[in-house]
Amino acid sequence: MRVILLVLTALALSACQIVYKLPTRQGNVIEQKQLDQLQVGMSREQVRFLMGTPVAASPFEDRRWDYVGYYKSPRGKVSSRVVSIWFESDKVARMDGVKTPDGDKALENPDVKTVLREDKKAQAEDTRIESEQGKESGVILTPDRSAP
């Protein structure tokens, strides 16, 4: 009886995910609504107020500010974006990376509900796959009816 209990406990615990991976965000938080407000002719102070401090501002080339954003979801999906802003006479002259060619809306910035919903879907999918694999193996565990 103890052996069966140990086997069932080990089997149940093997299905548990032990390591939870937190979402990783590095660099600047770049959102499309911020980029939509950027305009040629804005001052450095206005850009800094709107976008924050740039991650990469070269001490040798003060005409260019680079905003780099990186996001990795708990499931491993990675999205990144680089926005370069060029200044002439302390005014925005050019912006690169403001509009993405594939139509993405900047880095993924999901709210808590979205993350939990996606996590729940992924767990349900994992459970479904595990149950299908269990069916394919042909092993069926049934309780021992002779034990009290």
N, CA, C and O atoms as a GROMACS GRO file, in nm:
protein
  592
    1MET      N    1   0.082  -0.119   0.000
    1MET     CA    2   0.000   0.000   0.000
    1MET      C    3   0.087   0.126   0.000
    1MET      O    4   0.057   0.224  -0.069
    2ARG      N    5   0.196   0.123   0.080
    2ARG     CA    6   0.286   0.238   0.083
    2ARG      C    7   0.350   0.262  -0.053
    2ARG      O    8   0.367   0.376  -0.095
    3VAL      N    9   0.386   0.155  -0.118
    3VAL     CA   10   0.451   0.167  -0.248
    3VAL      C   11   0.356   0.234  -0.347
    3VAL      O   12   0.396   0.321  -0.424
    4ILE      N   13   0.231   0.192  -0.345
    4ILE     CA   14   0.132   0.251  -0.436
    4ILE      C   15   0.115   0.399  -0.404
    4ILE      O   16   0.108   0.482  -0.495
    5LEU      N   17   0.107   0.432  -0.276
    5LEU     CA   18   0.092   0.571  -0.235
    5LEU      C   19   0.213   0.654  -0.279
    5LEU      O   20   0.197   0.766  -0.328
    6LEU      N   21   0.333   0.600  -0.263
    6LEU     CA   22   0.454   0.671  -0.306
    6LEU      C   23   0.456   0.689  -0.458
    6LEU      O   24   0.494   0.795  -0.507
    7VAL      N   25   0.417   0.586  -0.530
    7VAL     CA   26   0.416   0.594  -0.676
    7VAL      C   27   0.314   0.699  -0.722
    7VAL      O   28   0.344   0.780  -0.810
    8LEU      N   29   0.196   0.697  -0.663
    8LEU     CA   30   0.093   0.794  -0.700
    8LEU      C   31   0.135   0.937  -0.663
    8LEU      O   32   0.110   1.030  -0.739
    9THR      N   33   0.199   0.954  -0.548
    9THR     CA   34   0.247   1.085  -0.507
    9THR      C   35   0.356   1.135  -0.603
    9THR      O   36   0.354   1.250  -0.645
   10ALA      N   37   0.449   1.048  -0.637
   10ALA     CA   38   0.555   1.085  -0.730
   10ALA      C   39   0.497   1.119  -0.867
   10ALA      O   40   0.542   1.214  -0.932
   11LEU      N   41   0.398   1.044  -0.910
   11LEU     CA   42   0.335   1.070  -1.039
   11LEU      C   43   0.262   1.204  -1.037
   11LEU      O   44   0.269   1.281  -1.133
   12ALA      N   45   0.191   1.232  -0.928
   12ALA     CA   46   0.118   1.358  -0.917
   12ALA      C   47   0.214   1.477  -0.911
   12ALA      O   48   0.187   1.580  -0.973
   13LEU      N   49   0.324   1.464  -0.838
   13LEU     CA   50   0.419   1.573  -0.827
   13LEU      C   51   0.499   1.595  -0.955
   13LEU      O   52   0.547   1.706  -0.980
   14SER      N   53   0.515   1.493  -1.034
   14SER     CA   54   0.591   1.508  -1.158
   14SER      C   55   0.516   1.596  -1.257
   14SER      O   56   0.578   1.652  -1.348
   15ALA      N   57   0.387   1.609  -1.243
   15ALA     CA   58   0.309   1.694  -1.333
   15ALA      C   59   0.314   1.840  -1.291
   15ALA      O   60   0.274   1.927  -1.368
   16CYS      N   61   0.363   1.869  -1.171
   16CYS     CA   62   0.367   2.007  -1.122
   16CYS      C   63   0.487   2.080  -1.183
   16CYS      O   64   0.596   2.025  -1.196
   17GLN      N   65   0.463   2.203  -1.219
   17GLN     CA   66   0.572   2.285  -1.266
   17GLN      C   67   0.641   2.346  -1.145
   17GLN      O   68   0.579   2.420  -1.068
   18ILE      N   69   0.767   2.316  -1.128
   18ILE     CA   70   0.839   2.360  -1.009
   18ILE      C   71   0.891   2.502  -1.025
   18ILE      O   72   0.884   2.581  -0.931
   19VAL      N   73   0.943   2.535  -1.142
   19VAL     CA   74   1.005   2.664  -1.163
   19VAL      C   75   0.908   2.756  -1.237
   19VAL      O   76   0.862   2.724  -1.347
   20TYR      N   77   0.877   2.870  -1.176
   20TYR     CA   78   0.795   2.970  -1.243
   20TYR      C   79   0.889   3.078  -1.296
   20TYR      O   80   0.970   3.132  -1.221
   21LYS      N   81   0.877   3.108  -1.422
   21LYS     CA   82   0.963   3.209  -1.482
   21LYS      C   83   0.887   3.340  -1.491
   21LYS      O   84   0.778   3.347  -1.549
   22LEU      N   85   0.944   3.443  -1.434
   22LEU     CA   86   0.882   3.574  -1.437
   22LEU      C   87   0.903   3.639  -1.573
   22LEU      O   88   1.001   3.611  -1.642
   23PRO      N   89   0.810   3.726  -1.612
   23PRO     CA   90   0.833   3.801  -1.735
   23PRO      C   91   0.954   3.892  -1.717
   23PRO      O   92   0.974   3.950  -1.610
   24THR      N   93   1.035   3.904  -1.821
   24THR     CA   94   1.157   3.983  -1.814
   24THR      C   95   1.142   4.106  -1.902
   24THR      O   96   1.114   4.096  -2.021
   25ARG      N   97   1.161   4.221  -1.843
   25ARG     CA   98   1.158   4.347  -1.919
   25ARG      C   99   1.290   4.418  -1.893
   25ARG      O  100   1.331   4.438  -1.778
   26GLN      N  101   1.356   4.455  -2.002
   26GLN     CA  102   1.484   4.524  -1.990
   26GLN      C  103   1.483   4.647  -2.080
   26GLN      O  104   1.415   4.650  -2.182
   27GLY      N  105   1.557   4.746  -2.040
   27GLY     CA  106   1.566   4.867  -2.120
   27GLY      C  107   1.448   4.958  -2.096
   27GLY      O  108   1.391   4.962  -1.988
   28ASN      N  109   1.413   5.032  -2.200
   28ASN     CA  110   1.301   5.126  -2.193
   28ASN      C  111   1.169   5.055  -2.219
   28ASN      O  112   1.163   4.959  -2.295
   29VAL      N  113   1.064   5.105  -2.154
   29VAL     CA  114   0.929   5.059  -2.186
   29VAL      C  115   0.882   5.146  -2.302
   29VAL      O  116   0.857   5.266  -2.286
   30ILE      N  117   0.872   5.085  -2.420
   30ILE     CA  118   0.836   5.159  -2.540
   30ILE      C  119   0.694   5.121  -2.578
   30ILE      O  120   0.665   5.005  -2.609
   31GLU      N  121   0.605   5.219  -2.575
   31GLU     CA  122   0.466   5.194  -2.613
   31GLU      C  123   0.432   5.279  -2.734
   31GLU      O  124   0.483   5.390  -2.751
   32GLN      N  125   0.344   5.225  -2.818
   32GLN     CA  126   0.310   5.295  -2.941
   32GLN      C  127   0.244   5.430  -2.914
   32GLN      O  128   0.264   5.524  -2.991
   33LYS      N  129   0.167   5.440  -2.806
   33LYS     CA  130   0.102   5.569  -2.777
   33LYS      C  131   0.205   5.678  -2.748
   33LYS      O  132   0.180   5.796  -2.775
   34GLN      N  133   0.319   5.641  -2.691
   34GLN     CA  134   0.427   5.738  -2.671
   34GLN      C  135   0.486   5.780  -2.805
   34GLN      O  136   0.509   5.898  -2.831
   35LEU      N  137   0.510   5.680  -2.890
   35LEU     CA  138   0.572   5.707  -3.019
   35LEU      C  139   0.481   5.790  -3.108
   35LEU      O  140   0.528   5.871  -3.188
   36ASP      N  141   0.350   5.770  -3.095
   36ASP     CA  142   0.256   5.848  -3.176
   36ASP      C  143   0.260   5.996  -3.140
   36ASP      O  144   0.225   6.081  -3.223
   37GLN      N  145   0.303   6.029  -3.019
   37GLN     CA  146   0.308   6.169  -2.976
   37GLN      C  147   0.439   6.237  -3.015
   37GLN      O  148   0.449   6.360  -3.012
   38LEU      N  149   0.540   6.158  -3.053
   38LEU     CA  150   0.667   6.217  -3.095
   38LEU      C  151   0.649   6.292  -3.226
   38LEU      O  152   0.580   6.246  -3.317
   39GLN      N  153   0.711   6.409  -3.235
   39GLN     CA  154   0.702   6.489  -3.357
   39GLN      C  155   0.837   6.552  -3.387
   39GLN      O  156   0.915   6.583  -3.296
   40VAL      N  157   0.863   6.570  -3.514
   40VAL     CA  158   0.983   6.642  -3.554
   40VAL      C  159   0.970   6.785  -3.503
   40VAL      O  160   0.865   6.848  -3.517
   41GLY      N  161   1.078   6.836  -3.445
   41GLY     CA  162   1.079   6.972  -3.392
   41GLY      C  163   1.065   6.979  -3.241
   41GLY      O  164   1.079   7.087  -3.183
   42MET      N  165   1.039   6.866  -3.175
   42MET     CA  166   1.028   6.866  -3.029
   42MET      C  167   1.167   6.887  -2.968
   42MET      O  168   1.268   6.850  -3.027
   43SER      N  169   1.171   6.946  -2.850
   43SER     CA  170   1.298   6.969  -2.781
   43SER      C  171   1.343   6.841  -2.710
   43SER      O  172   1.265   6.747  -2.694
   44ARG      N  173   1.468   6.839  -2.668
   44ARG     CA  174   1.521   6.724  -2.594
   44ARG      C  175   1.443   6.702  -2.465
   44ARG      O  176   1.416   6.588  -2.427
   45GLU      N  177   1.408   6.810  -2.397
   45GLU     CA  178   1.334   6.798  -2.271
   45GLU      C  179   1.197   6.735  -2.294
   45GLU      O  180   1.152   6.653  -2.214
   46GLN      N  181   1.131   6.773  -2.403
   46GLN     CA  182   1.000   6.715  -2.434
   46GLN      C  183   1.012   6.566  -2.463
   46GLN      O  184   0.928   6.486  -2.420
   47VAL      N  185   1.116   6.528  -2.537
   47VAL     CA  186   1.137   6.386  -2.569
   47VAL      C  187   1.168   6.309  -2.441
   47VAL      O  188   1.116   6.199  -2.421
   48ARG      N  189   1.252   6.364  -2.356
   48ARG     CA  190   1.286   6.297  -2.231
   48ARG      C  191   1.163   6.282  -2.142
   48ARG      O  192   1.146   6.179  -2.077
   49PHE      N  193   1.077   6.383  -2.138
   49PHE     CA  194   0.954   6.376  -2.058
   49PHE      C  195   0.861   6.268  -2.113
   49PHE      O  196   0.798   6.195  -2.036
   50LEU      N  197   0.851   6.258  -2.244
   50LEU     CA  198   0.760   6.164  -2.308
   50LEU      C  199   0.813   6.020  -2.306
   50LEU      O  200   0.738   5.928  -2.276
   51MET      N  201   0.940   6.002  -2.338
   51MET     CA  202   0.997   5.868  -2.356
   51MET      C  203   1.083   5.821  -2.238
   51MET      O  204   1.111   5.702  -2.226
   52GLY      N  205   1.126   5.913  -2.153
   52GLY     CA  206   1.217   5.876  -2.045
   52GLY      C  207   1.361   5.894  -2.090
   52GLY      O  208   1.388   5.942  -2.200
   53THR      N  209   1.451   5.857  -2.003
   53THR     CA  210   1.594   5.869  -2.033
   53THR      C  211   1.634   5.760  -2.131
   53THR      O  212   1.598   5.644  -2.112
   54PRO      N  213   1.708   5.794  -2.236
   54PRO     CA  214   1.748   5.692  -2.332
   54PRO      C  215   1.847   5.593  -2.271
   54PRO      O  216   1.928   5.629  -2.186
   55VAL      N  217   1.839   5.470  -2.317
   55VAL     CA  218   1.931   5.367  -2.270
   55VAL      C  219   2.069   5.392  -2.327
   55VAL      O  220   2.170   5.376  -2.257
   56ALA      N  221   2.074   5.430  -2.452
   56ALA     CA  222   2.203   5.450  -2.518
   56ALA      C  223   2.211   5.593  -2.570
   56ALA      O  224   2.150   5.627  -2.670
   57ALA      N  225   2.287   5.674  -2.501
   57ALA     CA  226   2.315   5.810  -2.546
   57ALA      C  227   2.467   5.825  -2.542
   57ALA      O  228   2.527   5.834  -2.435
   58SER      N  229   2.527   5.828  -2.657
   58SER     CA  230   2.672   5.830  -2.666
   58SER      C  231   2.728   5.964  -2.620
   58SER      O  232   2.675   6.069  -2.658
   59PRO      N  233   2.834   5.962  -2.540
   59PRO     CA  234   2.897   6.088  -2.501
   59PRO      C  235   2.971   6.153  -2.618
   59PRO      O  236   3.000   6.273  -2.615
   60PHE      N  237   3.002   6.075  -2.721
   60PHE     CA  238   3.075   6.127  -2.836
   60PHE      C  239   2.981   6.176  -2.946
   60PHE      O  240   3.019   6.260  -3.027
   61GLU      N  241   2.859   6.124  -2.949
   61GLU     CA  242   2.761   6.160  -3.051
   61GLU      C  243   2.633   6.200  -2.981
   61GLU      O  244   2.544   6.117  -2.963
   62ASP      N  245   2.623   6.327  -2.941
   62ASP     CA  246   2.506   6.370  -2.864
   62ASP      C  247   2.386   6.403  -2.952
   62ASP      O  248   2.282   6.444  -2.902
   63ARG      N  249   2.400   6.385  -3.081
   63ARG     CA  250   2.287   6.410  -3.171
   63ARG      C  251   2.189   6.294  -3.176
   63ARG      O  252   2.079   6.310  -3.228
   64ARG      N  253   2.226   6.179  -3.123
   64ARG     CA  254   2.142   6.059  -3.136
   64ARG      C  255   2.112   5.999  -3.000
   64ARG      O  256   2.202   5.981  -2.918
   65TRP      N  257   1.983   5.969  -2.976
   65TRP     CA  258   1.940   5.896  -2.858
   65TRP      C  259   1.877   5.766  -2.904
   65TRP      O  260   1.798   5.763  -2.998
   66ASP      N  261   1.913   5.657  -2.836
   66ASP     CA  262   1.856   5.527  -2.868
   66ASP      C  263   1.776   5.475  -2.750
   66ASP      O  264   1.823   5.473  -2.636
   67TYR      N  265   1.654   5.434  -2.778
   67TYR     CA  266   1.567   5.371  -2.679
   67TYR      C  267   1.554   5.225  -2.718
   67TYR      O  268   1.506   5.193  -2.827
   68VAL      N  269   1.598   5.138  -2.630
   68VAL     CA  270   1.598   4.995  -2.657
   68VAL      C  271   1.508   4.927  -2.555
   68VAL      O  272   1.525   4.945  -2.435
   69GLY      N  273   1.413   4.849  -2.604
   69GLY     CA  274   1.323   4.776  -2.516
   69GLY      C  275   1.324   4.628  -2.547
   69GLY      O  276   1.332   4.589  -2.664
   70TYR      N  277   1.316   4.546  -2.444
   70TYR     CA  278   1.319   4.400  -2.458
   70TYR      C  279   1.219   4.341  -2.360
   70TYR      O  280   1.216   4.378  -2.243
   71TYR      N  281   1.135   4.249  -2.409
   71TYR     CA  282   1.038   4.182  -2.322
   71TYR      C  283   1.038   4.033  -2.354
   71TYR      O  284   1.031   3.994  -2.471
   72LYS      N  285   1.046   3.951  -2.249
   72LYS     CA  286   1.039   3.806  -2.266
   72LYS      C  287   0.929   3.755  -2.174
   72LYS      O  288   0.934   3.775  -2.052
   73SER      N  289   0.829   3.689  -2.233
   73SER     CA  290   0.716   3.639  -2.155
   73SER      C  291   0.758   3.514  -2.078
   73SER      O  292   0.862   3.456  -2.108
   74PRO      N  293   0.679   3.471  -1.980
   74PRO     CA  294   0.712   3.349  -1.906
   74PRO      C  295   0.721   3.225  -1.995
   74PRO      O  296   0.790   3.130  -1.961
   75ARG      N  297   0.652   3.226  -2.107
   75ARG     CA  298   0.655   3.114  -2.201
   75ARG      C  299   0.769   3.122  -2.300
   75ARG      O  300   0.786   3.032  -2.383
   76GLY      N  301   0.848   3.228  -2.294
   76GLY     CA  302   0.966   3.238  -2.380
   76GLY      C  303   0.948   3.324  -2.504
   76GLY      O  304   1.042   3.336  -2.583
   77LYS      N  305   0.831   3.383  -2.524
   77LYS     CA  306   0.810   3.468  -2.641
   77LYS      C  307   0.886   3.598  -2.619
   77LYS      O  308   0.869   3.665  -2.517
   78VAL      N  309   0.969   3.634  -2.716
   78VAL     CA  310   1.055   3.751  -2.703
   78VAL      C  311   1.011   3.858  -2.803
   78VAL      O  312   0.985   3.828  -2.920
   79SER      N  313   1.004   3.980  -2.757
   79SER     CA  314   0.981   4.093  -2.847
   79SER      C  315   1.077   4.204  -2.807
   79SER      O  316   1.101   4.229  -2.689
   80SER      N  317   1.130   4.271  -2.907
   80SER     CA  318   1.223   4.380  -2.880
   80SER      C  319   1.202   4.491  -2.982
   80SER      O  320   1.144   4.470  -3.089
   81ARG      N  321   1.249   4.608  -2.945
   81ARG     CA  322   1.231   4.723  -3.033
   81ARG      C  323   1.339   4.825  -3.005
   81ARG      O  324   1.379   4.846  -2.890
   82VAL      N  325   1.386   4.889  -3.111
   82VAL     CA  326   1.487   4.995  -3.099
   82VAL      C  327   1.432   5.119  -3.170
   82VAL      O  328   1.392   5.113  -3.286
   83VAL      N  329   1.432   5.230  -3.098
   83VAL     CA  330   1.388   5.358  -3.154
   83VAL      C  331   1.506   5.454  -3.143
   83VAL      O  332   1.559   5.476  -3.034
   84SER      N  333   1.546   5.512  -3.255
   84SER     CA  334   1.655   5.610  -3.257
   84SER      C  335   1.598   5.747  -3.289
   84SER      O  336   1.519   5.762  -3.383
   85ILE      N  337   1.638   5.844  -3.211
   85ILE     CA  338   1.592   5.982  -3.232
   85ILE      C  339   1.715   6.068  -3.258
   85ILE      O  340   1.808   6.070  -3.178
   86TRP      N  341   1.712   6.139  -3.369
   86TRP     CA  342   1.824   6.224  -3.410
   86TRP      C  343   1.788   6.370  -3.387
   86TRP      O  344   1.677   6.413  -3.418
   87PHE      N  345   1.883   6.445  -3.332
   87PHE     CA  346   1.861   6.586  -3.300
   87PHE      C  347   1.953   6.674  -3.385
   87PHE      O  348   2.066   6.637  -3.417
   88GLU      N  349   1.902   6.791  -3.420
   88GLU     CA  350   1.982   6.897  -3.480
   88GLU      C  351   1.940   7.026  -3.412
   88GLU      O  352   1.821   7.059  -3.410
   89SER      N  353   2.034   7.098  -3.357
   89SER     CA  354   2.007   7.222  -3.281
   89SER      C  355   1.910   7.196  -3.166
   89SER      O  356   1.820   7.276  -3.140
   90ASP      N  357   1.931   7.084  -3.097
   90ASP     CA  358   1.849   7.043  -2.982
   90ASP      C  359   1.701   7.025  -3.014
   90ASP      O  360   1.616   7.037  -2.925
   91LYS      N  361   1.669   6.998  -3.139
   91LYS     CA  362   1.531   6.969  -3.181
   91LYS      C  363   1.532   6.836  -3.257
   91LYS      O  364   1.630   6.803  -3.324
   92VAL      N  365   1.422   6.762  -3.247
   92VAL     CA  366   1.412   6.633  -3.318
   92VAL      C  367   1.416   6.659  -3.468
   92VAL      O  368   1.336   6.736  -3.520
   93ALA      N  369   1.510   6.594  -3.536
   93ALA     CA  370   1.522   6.607  -3.681
   93ALA      C  371   1.473   6.482  -3.753
   93ALA      O  372   1.418   6.490  -3.862
   94ARG      N  373   1.494   6.366  -3.690
   94ARG     CA  374   1.459   6.239  -3.756
   94ARG      C  375   1.433   6.134  -3.650
   94ARG      O  376   1.491   6.137  -3.542
   95MET      N  377   1.344   6.039  -3.682
   95MET     CA  378   1.313   5.929  -3.590
   95MET      C  379   1.315   5.798  -3.668
   95MET      O  380   1.251   5.786  -3.773
   96ASP      N  381   1.388   5.701  -3.618
   96ASP     CA  382   1.394   5.568  -3.680
   96ASP      C  383   1.332   5.466  -3.585
   96ASP      O  384   1.353   5.473  -3.464
   97GLY      N  385   1.255   5.372  -3.640
   97GLY     CA  386   1.196   5.266  -3.559
   97GLY      C  387   1.065   5.303  -3.494
   97GLY      O  388   1.014   5.228  -3.410
   98VAL      N  389   1.009   5.417  -3.530
   98VAL     CA  390   0.883   5.461  -3.469
   98VAL      C  391   0.767   5.378  -3.523
   98VAL      O  392   0.680   5.336  -3.446
   99LYS      N  393   0.765   5.353  -3.652
   99LYS     CA  394   0.662   5.269  -3.713
   99LYS      C  395   0.726   5.135  -3.748
   99LYS      O  396   0.828   5.130  -3.816
  100THR      N  397   0.664   5.027  -3.702
  100THR     CA  398   0.718   4.895  -3.732
  100THR      C  399   0.661   4.847  -3.865
  100THR      O  400   0.544   4.871  -3.894
  101PRO      N  401   0.742   4.780  -3.946
  101PRO     CA  402   0.695   4.736  -4.077
  101PRO      C  403   0.586   4.630  -4.070
  101PRO      O  404   0.501   4.623  -4.159
  102ASP      N  405   0.586   4.547  -3.966
  102ASP     CA  406   0.487   4.439  -3.958
  102ASP      C  407   0.361   4.480  -3.883
  102ASP      O  408   0.273   4.397  -3.862
  103GLY      N  409   0.351   4.605  -3.842
  103GLY     CA  410   0.229   4.653  -3.779
  103GLY      C  411   0.216   4.621  -3.631
  103GLY      O  412   0.109   4.644  -3.573
  104ASP      N  413   0.320   4.569  -3.568
  104ASP     CA  414   0.313   4.542  -3.424
  104ASP      C  415   0.298   4.673  -3.348
  104ASP      O  416   0.342   4.778  -3.395
  105LYS      N  417   0.236   4.667  -3.233
  105LYS     CA  418   0.218   4.786  -3.151
  105LYS      C  419   0.322   4.788  -3.040
  105LYS      O  420   0.290   4.767  -2.923
  106ALA      N  421   0.445   4.812  -3.076
  106ALA     CA  422   0.556   4.821  -2.981
  106ALA      C  423   0.577   4.689  -2.909
  106ALA      O  424   0.534   4.584  -2.957
  107LEU      N  425   0.641   4.696  -2.797
  107LEU     CA  426   0.666   4.576  -2.719
  107LEU      C  427   0.537   4.530  -2.654
  107LEU      O  428   0.450   4.610  -2.621
  108GLU      N  429   0.526   4.401  -2.636
  108GLU     CA  430   0.411   4.349  -2.564
  108GLU      C  431   0.416   4.406  -2.423
  108GLU      O  432   0.518   4.397  -2.355
  109ASN      N  433   0.307   4.462  -2.381
  109ASN     CA  434   0.300   4.515  -2.246
  109ASN      C  435   0.168   4.468  -2.186
  109ASN      O  436   0.079   4.549  -2.160
  110PRO      N  437   0.155   4.337  -2.162
  110PRO     CA  438   0.027   4.285  -2.117
  110PRO      C  439  -0.002   4.323  -1.972
  110PRO      O  440   0.089   4.341  -1.891
  111ASP      N  441  -0.131   4.334  -1.942
  111ASP     CA  442  -0.169   4.357  -1.804
  111ASP      C  443  -0.173   4.223  -1.730
  111ASP      O  444  -0.154   4.118  -1.792
  112VAL      N  445  -0.198   4.227  -1.603
  112VAL     CA  446  -0.194   4.106  -1.520
  112VAL      C  447  -0.299   4.006  -1.566
  112VAL      O  448  -0.272   3.886  -1.571
  113LYS      N  449  -0.419   4.053  -1.599
  113LYS     CA  450  -0.526   3.963  -1.642
  113LYS      C  451  -0.487   3.889  -1.770
  113LYS      O  452  -0.514   3.769  -1.783
  114THR      N  453  -0.424   3.958  -1.863
  114THR     CA  454  -0.382   3.895  -1.987
  114THR      C  455  -0.277   3.788  -1.960
  114THR      O  456  -0.284   3.678  -2.016
  115VAL      N  457  -0.180   3.819  -1.875
  115VAL     CA  458  -0.075   3.721  -1.842
  115VAL      C  459  -0.136   3.598  -1.777
  115VAL      O  460  -0.102   3.485  -1.812
  116LEU      N  461  -0.227   3.619  -1.680
  116LEU     CA  462  -0.291   3.506  -1.612
  116LEU      C  463  -0.375   3.423  -1.709
  116LEU      O  464  -0.376   3.300  -1.701
  117ARG      N  465  -0.447   3.490  -1.799
  117ARG     CA  466  -0.531   3.419  -1.896
  117ARG      C  467  -0.443   3.334  -1.990
  117ARG      O  468  -0.475   3.218  -2.016
  118GLU      N  469  -0.333   3.392  -2.039
  118GLU     CA  470  -0.243   3.317  -2.127
  118GLU      C  471  -0.178   3.201  -2.053
  118GLU      O  472  -0.161   3.093  -2.109
  119ASP      N  473  -0.142   3.223  -1.926
  119ASP     CA  474  -0.083   3.117  -1.846
  119ASP      C  475  -0.182   3.003  -1.825
  119ASP      O  476  -0.145   2.886  -1.832
  120LYS      N  477  -0.307   3.037  -1.800
  120LYS     CA  478  -0.411   2.936  -1.780
  120LYS      C  479  -0.433   2.855  -1.908
  120LYS      O  480  -0.449   2.733  -1.903
  121LYS      N  481  -0.434   2.923  -2.023
  121LYS     CA  482  -0.449   2.855  -2.152
  121LYS      C  483  -0.332   2.759  -2.175
  121LYS      O  484  -0.350   2.646  -2.219
  122ALA      N  485  -0.211   2.806  -2.145
  122ALA     CA  486  -0.092   2.724  -2.166
  122ALA      C  487  -0.094   2.602  -2.075
  122ALA      O  488  -0.057   2.492  -2.117
  123GLN      N  489  -0.137   2.619  -1.950
  123GLN     CA  490  -0.146   2.506  -1.858
  123GLN      C  491  -0.251   2.406  -1.905
  123GLN      O  492  -0.230   2.285  -1.896
  124ALA      N  493  -0.364   2.456  -1.954
  124ALA     CA  494  -0.468   2.367  -2.006
  124ALA      C  495  -0.416   2.289  -2.126
  124ALA      O  496  -0.444   2.170  -2.140
  125GLU      N  497  -0.341   2.355  -2.212
  125GLU     CA  498  -0.283   2.288  -2.328
  125GLU      C  499  -0.181   2.182  -2.284
  125GLU      O  500  -0.178   2.072  -2.340
  126ASP      N  501  -0.098   2.216  -2.185
  126ASP     CA  502  -0.002   2.118  -2.134
  126ASP      C  503  -0.073   1.997  -2.074
  126ASP      O  504  -0.031   1.883  -2.096
  127THR      N  505  -0.181   2.021  -2.000
  127THR     CA  506  -0.258   1.912  -1.940
  127THR      C  507  -0.320   1.824  -2.048
  127THR      O  508  -0.320   1.702  -2.038
  128ARG      N  509  -0.372   1.889  -2.154
  128ARG     CA  510  -0.432   1.813  -2.264
  128ARG      C  511  -0.328   1.726  -2.332
  128ARG      O  512  -0.354   1.610  -2.363
  129ILE      N  513  -0.210   1.782  -2.356
  129ILE     CA  514  -0.104   1.705  -2.422
  129ILE      C  515  -0.060   1.588  -2.334
  129ILE      O  516  -0.040   1.478  -2.384
  130GLU      N  517  -0.046   1.613  -2.204
  130GLU     CA  518  -0.006   1.505  -2.112
  130GLU      C  519  -0.111   1.395  -2.108
  130GLU      O  520  -0.077   1.277  -2.103
  131SER      N  521  -0.239   1.434  -2.110
  131SER     CA  522  -0.344   1.332  -2.106
  131SER      C  523  -0.345   1.251  -2.235
  131SER      O  524  -0.370   1.131  -2.232
  132GLU      N  525  -0.318   1.316  -2.349
  132GLU     CA  526  -0.311   1.243  -2.475
  132GLU      C  527  -0.192   1.147  -2.475
  132GLU      O  528  -0.202   1.036  -2.526
  133GLN      N  529  -0.081   1.190  -2.418
  133GLN     CA  530   0.036   1.104  -2.411
  133GLN      C  531   0.008   0.984  -2.321
  133GLN      O  532   0.055   0.874  -2.347
  134GLY      N  533  -0.068   1.007  -2.214
  134GLY     CA  534  -0.103   0.898  -2.124
  134GLY      C  535  -0.191   0.796  -2.192
  134GLY      O  536  -0.179   0.676  -2.167
  135LYS      N  537  -0.280   0.841  -2.280
  135LYS     CA  538  -0.368   0.750  -2.354
  135LYS      C  539  -0.288   0.667  -2.452
  135LYS      O  540  -0.318   0.550  -2.474
  136GLU      N  541  -0.187   0.728  -2.512
  136GLU     CA  542  -0.107   0.657  -2.610
  136GLU      C  543  -0.020   0.550  -2.547
  136GLU      O  544   0.014   0.451  -2.613
  137SER      N  545   0.017   0.566  -2.421
  137SER     CA  546   0.108   0.470  -2.359
  137SER      C  547   0.038   0.338  -2.328
  137SER      O  548   0.104   0.234  -2.318
  138GLY      N  549  -0.092   0.341  -2.311
  138GLY     CA  550  -0.167   0.219  -2.283
  138GLY      C  551  -0.166   0.181  -2.136
  138GLY      O  552  -0.222   0.078  -2.100
  139VAL      N  553  -0.105   0.261  -2.050
  139VAL     CA  554  -0.100   0.232  -1.907
  139VAL      C  555  -0.217   0.304  -1.840
  139VAL      O  556  -0.232   0.425  -1.852
  140ILE      N  557  -0.300   0.227  -1.769
  140ILE     CA  558  -0.413   0.284  -1.698
  140ILE      C  559  -0.398   0.248  -1.552
  140ILE      O  560  -0.387   0.130  -1.517
  141LEU      N  561  -0.399   0.348  -1.466
  141LEU     CA  562  -0.388   0.325  -1.323
  141LEU      C  563  -0.528   0.319  -1.263
  141LEU      O  564  -0.608   0.411  -1.280
  142THR      N  565  -0.558   0.210  -1.194
  142THR     CA  566  -0.688   0.197  -1.126
  142THR      C  567  -0.662   0.174  -0.979
  142THR      O  568  -0.562   0.111  -0.942
  143PRO      N  569  -0.750   0.224  -0.895
  143PRO     CA  570  -0.729   0.205  -0.751
  143PRO      C  571  -0.748   0.058  -0.712
  143PRO      O  572  -0.827  -0.015  -0.773
  144ASP      N  573  -0.676   0.018  -0.610
  144ASP     CA  574  -0.686  -0.118  -0.559
  144ASP      C  575  -0.812  -0.127  -0.472
  144ASP      O  576  -0.821  -0.061  -0.369
  145ARG      N  577  -0.907  -0.208  -0.514
  145ARG     CA  578  -1.035  -0.217  -0.443
  145ARG      C  579  -1.027  -0.307  -0.319
  145ARG      O  580  -1.118  -0.304  -0.236
  146SER      N  581  -0.923  -0.385  -0.306
  146SER     CA  582  -0.912  -0.473  -0.190
  146SER      C  583  -0.863  -0.399  -0.066
  146SER      O  584  -0.882  -0.446   0.046
  147ALA      N  585  -0.798  -0.283  -0.085
  147ALA     CA  586  -0.746  -0.207   0.029
  147ALA      C  587  -0.859  -0.128   0.095
  147ALA      O  588  -0.948  -0.080   0.025
  148PRO      N  589  -0.856  -0.114   0.229
  148PRO     CA  590  -0.964  -0.039   0.297
  148PRO      C  591  -0.955   0.108   0.274
  148PRO      O  592  -1.038   0.184   0.324
   0.00000   0.00000   0.00000
